[in-house]
């Protein structure tokens, strides 16, 4: 049987239509739009492109958006002052600080400064702590997008062995917590740079999630026939095109389902950010549901 393409672009369109309806109902009930403030430091082309995509998605779904584009040289004190103003702004329900930040800025201090009730990226310590305690408020957007790709494509997760390659606080660690939650019930192995014989672990998996940031790290001989592969990686190939952590062409004949790069996880990350922003607005106005 041919592999299923886990098309994040198509699913994102479906889910954004759902979010637009949810945002419209909220606006009708409360007379205000859910609002997302994005903070972009510097002129990284990749970050600028990503933020533009988020702004377009906000327009499409009826979420108000504001972009604060700051110079690379901004001081940490000035950046924290802006975040404090956004925390206090009643029109702003969610705050997105585009990472990475310049080397002279303490990234953890900036992430920690975002109000937990506006942490729609789900990176803050309170968000991660609530997730670890089994009481999640905002799920980190990329792991949330991975979970939705799997669930909405009817990939069985209860009792399944999922191997996640990469332990970052942005993807790997929160994803391992999401997939092992009660109600999802996967058995999760979290691999990292010190793991022994990663290939042996991935070959035992029903689902492999590659989030290590190495071009074509996951090869066909590292997965069992019929496994599912989710590729979170975004790397520049020698020909200048974007490519993933998984060797898509080699894996396609082996797996039962796989995400493309681009067009897989990326669109879902933006979609879940919008979902979280609408949920933050509902929390502010006690209108969850």
Secondary structure, DSSP 8 states (H G I E B T S, - for coil): ---EEE-HHHHHHHHHHHHHHHHHHHHHHHSS--EEEEEEES--HHHHHHHHHHHHHHHHHT-EEEEEEE-TT--HHHHHHHHHHHHH-TT--EEEE-S---TTS-HHHHHHHS-GGG-TT--SHHHHHHHHTT--SS--HHHHHHHHHHHHTT---TT-EEEEE---TTTHHHHHHHHTSTTT--EEEEE-TT-S-HHHHHHT-SEEEE-S--TT-B-GGGS-TT-EEEE---EE-TTS-EE-SB-HHHHHTT-SEEE-SSSSHHHHHHHHHHHHHHHHHHHHTT---
